[in-house]
Amino acid sequence: MKLTIATNVSVDGVMQGLGGPDEDRRGGFERGGWALPLFDDEAESFLGQVYQRADAFLFGRLTYEIFAGSWGTGSWGANHGDNPIGTALNTRPKYVASSTLTDPQWADTTVLSGDVAAAIRELKAKPGGELQVHGSGSLVRWLFDNQLVDEIILLTYPVVVGQGTRLFPATGPDTALDLVEYRATRGGVTIQVYRPSGRPQYATAT
């Protein structure tokens, strides 16, 4: 399976608390719910198709708990038969990278602890289409650090949030990306699909 990251970000790179005002208030974050007013039908349709491609899902602890408490209980997309995201999440295997979670309540969930990198490489070695990561900022950065990412889908919303956790930190490893797909929705959400391609090339003095 290839490991695909799908992430919603603002123009200034914020990924925290996109869904609702109280979704994630870590660090005193007070601007939650910035993405939903801009989440149009085209973006929804595209994400539904992405979720349907998944053979399995990989989460960090916090995102897993948010999803388990919403999609997992039916409070989002209550009729999963009519919602491609809810259907995918509730019918396919889920993995959580966590050293503290011991009793996951969402059906078909496996906790990855110990040598997480080795466990993820084993999952990637299995036949199939995609192991998908949604949200899970700390996990995403760790996956990039360990060169485990095969593809990244960015949905960028036309808003500057001005505070909150960014997808990438101020310092970290550098990665070149090949753009393999691009589109924009009528509501202004841009969708970019990238594949990591080694280190970037830098200009040299002449």
Secondary structure per residue as TSV (DSSP state, phi and psi in degrees):
chain	resnum	aa	ss	phi	psi
A	1	M	-	360.0	141.7
A	2	K	E	-87.4	149.1
A	3	L	E	-96.5	116.6
A	4	T	E	-114.7	131.9
A	5	I	E	-103.3	132.3
A	6	A	E	-124.1	117.3
A	7	T	E	-135.9	137.6
A	8	N	E	-97.0	127.2
A	9	V	E	-136.1	156.0
A	10	S	E	-82.4	172.9
A	11	V	T	-59.8	-32.7
A	12	D	T	-90.8	17.8
A	13	G	-	84.4	5.9
A	14	V	B	-74.3	135.6
A	15	M	-	-122.2	-0.3
A	16	Q	T	-79.7	135.1
A	17	G	T	60.4	38.3
A	18	L	-	-70.8	-28.5
A	19	G	S	-84.1	-39.6
A	20	G	-	-154.1	162.5
A	21	P	T	-63.1	-28.0
A	22	D	T	-111.4	14.1
A	23	E	S	-63.2	-42.2
A	24	D	-	-155.4	100.5
A	25	R	-	-103.8	19.4
A	26	R	G	-56.8	142.8
A	27	G	G	70.1	17.9
A	28	G	G	75.9	20.4
A	29	F	-	-63.5	127.4
A	30	E	-	-123.4	11.3
A	31	R	-	-120.5	36.5
A	32	G	-	-67.9	156.0
A	33	G	-	86.5	22.1
A	34	W	-	-76.4	-21.3
A	35	A	S	-89.1	-35.6
A	36	L	G	-57.4	-40.8
A	37	P	G	-63.4	-17.5
A	38	L	G	-106.2	-2.0
A	39	F	-	-81.3	96.1
A	40	D	-	-92.1	179.2
A	41	D	H	-61.9	-36.4
A	42	E	H	-66.8	-43.3
A	43	A	H	-64.4	-40.5
A	44	E	H	-63.0	-43.1
A	45	S	H	-64.5	-43.0
A	46	F	H	-61.9	-47.7
A	47	L	H	-64.4	-36.7
A	48	G	H	-59.0	-40.9
A	49	Q	H	-66.1	-38.9
A	50	V	H	-62.0	-49.6
A	51	Y	H	-59.2	-38.7
A	52	Q	H	-66.4	-23.1
A	53	R	H	-74.3	-19.6
A	54	A	E	-68.0	137.6
A	55	D	E	-91.0	-26.1
A	56	A	E	-162.0	164.1
A	57	F	E	-123.2	145.1
A	58	L	E	-124.2	130.2
A	59	F	E	-129.1	155.2
A	60	G	E	-81.9	167.7
A	61	R	H	-60.0	-48.8
A	62	L	H	-65.2	-47.3
A	63	T	H	-64.0	-38.3
A	64	Y	H	-58.0	-45.0
A	65	E	H	-66.7	-36.5
A	66	I	H	-64.6	-46.0
A	67	F	H	-68.1	-41.3
A	68	A	H	-64.0	-34.4
A	69	G	T	-81.7	-3.6
A	70	S	T	-123.6	-76.5
A	71	W	T	-60.4	-37.7
A	72	G	T	-68.5	-22.9
A	73	T	T	-102.4	-7.9
A	74	G	T	88.3	3.6
A	75	S	S	-72.5	-21.3
A	76	W	S	-109.9	129.3
A	77	G	S	57.1	56.5
A	78	A	S	-53.3	-38.1
A	79	N	-	-91.9	90.3
A	80	H	G	-60.8	-25.3
A	81	G	G	-64.6	-22.2
A	82	D	G	-104.5	1.8
A	83	N	-	-124.9	112.7
A	84	P	H	-63.1	-31.4
A	85	I	H	-70.8	-49.2
A	86	G	H	-61.4	-40.0
A	87	T	H	-61.7	-47.8
A	88	A	H	-61.4	-46.4
A	89	L	H	-66.0	-31.4
A	90	N	H	-95.9	-1.3
A	91	T	H	-122.4	-1.4
A	92	R	S	-122.2	156.2
A	93	P	-	-61.2	145.6
A	94	K	E	-125.6	139.1
A	95	Y	E	-124.3	140.7
A	96	V	E	-124.0	124.5
A	97	A	E	-85.5	106.5
A	98	S	-	-158.3	140.2
A	99	S	S	-98.4	-1.2
A	100	T	S	-120.0	-24.0
A	101	L	-	-76.3	124.4
A	102	T	-	-118.8	-22.5
A	103	D	-	-136.1	72.6
A	104	P	-	-66.0	137.2
A	105	Q	-	-93.9	-19.4
A	106	W	S	-77.8	130.3
A	107	A	T	-58.5	145.9
A	108	D	T	63.2	42.2
A	109	T	E	-112.5	134.7
A	110	T	E	-120.4	130.9
A	111	V	E	-88.6	129.6
A	112	L	E	-102.1	118.5
A	113	S	-	-135.0	-179.7
A	114	G	S	73.3	-126.6
A	115	D	S	-83.4	83.8
A	116	V	H	-65.7	-38.4
A	117	A	H	-60.0	-44.3
A	118	A	H	-64.3	-39.9
A	119	A	H	-63.8	-40.6
A	120	I	H	-69.3	-38.4
A	121	R	H	-62.4	-36.3
A	122	E	H	-64.4	-41.5
A	123	L	H	-63.9	-42.5
A	124	K	H	-65.2	-26.5
A	125	A	H	-77.3	-13.2
A	126	K	S	-73.2	150.1
A	127	P	S	-67.3	152.5
A	128	G	S	141.1	-175.2
A	129	G	S	-92.1	-75.6
A	130	E	E	-137.0	137.1
A	131	L	E	-100.6	111.3
A	132	Q	E	-104.1	141.7
A	133	V	E	-117.0	125.0
A	134	H	E	-119.6	137.2
A	135	G	S	62.6	-133.8
A	136	S	-	57.5	55.6
A	137	G	H	-56.4	-47.0
A	138	S	H	-63.0	-40.6
A	139	L	H	-65.1	-42.1
A	140	V	H	-59.4	-45.6
A	141	R	H	-63.7	-38.8
A	142	W	H	-65.8	-39.8
A	143	L	H	-63.3	-40.1
A	144	F	H	-64.7	-43.8
A	145	D	H	-57.7	-33.3
A	146	N	T	-99.6	11.4
A	147	Q	T	54.3	46.7
A	148	L	-	-107.0	-0.4
A	149	V	-	-92.1	130.2
A	150	D	S	-100.0	-30.1
A	151	E	E	-155.3	145.1
A	152	I	E	-130.8	129.4
A	153	I	E	-108.3	119.3
A	154	L	E	-110.2	124.7
A	155	L	E	-104.8	111.3
A	156	T	E	-105.0	124.0
A	157	Y	E	-97.1	142.4
A	158	P	S	-76.8	69.8
A	159	V	-	-154.4	143.6
A	160	V	-	-104.9	111.8
A	161	V	-	-78.1	-37.0
A	162	G	-	85.7	-6.8
A	163	Q	S	-160.0	166.8
A	164	G	S	108.7	169.7
A	165	T	-	-71.3	129.6
A	166	R	B	-89.1	158.2
A	167	L	S	-60.2	-45.3
A	168	F	S	-117.8	143.0
A	169	P	-	-75.0	173.4
A	170	A	S	-64.5	-30.6
A	171	T	S	-132.2	148.4
A	172	G	-	170.7	-176.8
A	173	P	-	-67.1	153.4
A	174	D	-	-100.4	144.9
A	175	T	-	-144.0	128.9
A	176	A	-	-81.3	146.9
A	177	L	E	-128.8	134.4
A	178	D	E	-95.6	126.9
A	179	L	E	-80.8	121.1
A	180	V	E	-112.6	-13.7
A	181	E	E	-158.6	144.1
A	182	Y	E	-149.5	139.5
A	183	R	E	-157.6	164.5
A	184	A	E	-132.1	139.3
A	185	T	-	-85.1	164.9
A	186	R	T	-62.0	-28.2
A	187	G	T	-82.1	-1.6
A	188	G	S	98.0	5.0
A	189	V	-	-79.7	124.7
A	190	T	E	-97.9	140.0
A	191	I	E	-119.2	119.7
A	192	Q	E	-122.7	134.9
A	193	V	E	-114.5	123.4
A	194	Y	E	-123.1	154.5
A	195	R	E	-125.1	127.8
A	196	P	E	-59.6	141.0
A	197	S	-	-137.8	42.3
A	198	G	S	89.3	-160.7
A	199	R	S	-82.6	150.1
A	200	P	-	-67.0	158.6
A	201	Q	-	-92.8	137.3
A	202	Y	-	-115.8	145.4
A	203	A	-	-65.1	146.9
A	204	T	-	-114.2	157.7
A	205	A	-	-66.3	142.0
A	206	T	-	-116.7	360.0
